Amino acid sequence: MAKKKPEVEPQEAVAAEYTVVARRYRPQQFEELIGQESSAQALMNALSGGRVAHAYLFTGARGVGKTSTARILAKALNCEKGPTPHPCDSCAICRSIATGEDVDVLEIDGASNRGIDEVRELRANVQFRPSRGRFKIYIIDEVHMLTTPAFNALLKTLEEPPAGVKFIFATTEVNKIPVTILSRCQRFDFGTIRTERIAAHLKSIVQKENREADDGAIALIARRAAGSMRDGESLLDQLLSFGEPVTPELVHKLLGTAAAERIAAIAQAVLRREPRVALEAISESLAEGVQAGELLDQMIEFWRDMMLVQSCGPEAPGLTNPTSTLQSVLSTANLDAVLAGLDILAGTKSRLKFSTFPRLLVEMAVVRLARLDQILGVGDIWGMLQSGGTPMPAAERLATSIGSTPTATEAEKKKRLSRSPAPNL
Ligand SMILES: [Zn+2]
């Protein structure tokens, strides 16, 4: 099996110059793993108790620390002063593992070594003793890419693991791993990393690099990273490479996105049924280089946030926009309109993929959104005619809006929601 080239990942290869910073801050000890404390602690306990398994499976989204953890575990097992939960980071073995060049630690990319022949080669090599370390350690990244015959061949090795061999598998798609393999691995699930923790880490990098970055810009990068520390670091690297202080404007320029205030202004305009104002804001954004698709994604995020705040209150988890920006818009919104709006935006998103007129689709979405109140009004009357009841009085409808204390019971709310017609997409 061909050894994975050290340290070259596709997006890093493109921006090799930028990634120096991210690589320099790669965690080197279990204690430095951000957001994966429980896995780190369990591995440290196994090391100090001498209960290290033959095979591990690290699962989780990309950029959350699976490969970093695998390398730290490899160091911990083979460090000249180990096995230890605290590898020394100064011996020759620790240093060569950290750069991905150690002879006994083989990092293999499962995507490009997925066949039976590669696994056969691996099985033949497994028999040889490690050159200088205590263990021969195979780190197989993207292991879900292996073919079925390759998995079967690998299973034979896992069934009778030679002494002195450890396997660490990493995958983003654990559902594609055969049960027979799963049952022979100790599994660790790596969760996505919370936005605040990514932001704190990025901020510390900026300080260590003696550079300047606005807190708002850091928050934007961290939200954009969507739980992946590596994505956050890559983005920060690119921004630092501009050689100027990192501001929200710079982040938006690099990403082709609009400022949160602009998105809030569009939302405000459609909720006030002022399509002209919203269309002007879209036109200005596009003229400034914002991509129509990005703009739509940002609008979806904003509407989603409005739904979350209306359903869970201002402390709703997972908000992507600042609460202050949301609150200013929400006083004019009602949950039915927000839900119907999300339907329109999501429908536009799926159509955008196949369209050569992204701008037109976004504009149509905005005009539809601005007419929602009228559509909902008709829906209420239709619901009344259907049920023989009375339409919801304006005052009661107002009570369901965010600013006021909801007085309606859950059942009543459901009834109201069911009255809103599915918008015509
Ligand atoms: Zn060491």
Residues whose N, C-alpha, C, O or C-beta is under 5 A from the ligand:
A	BS01	ZN	C79 E80 K81 P87 C88 D89 S90 C91 C94
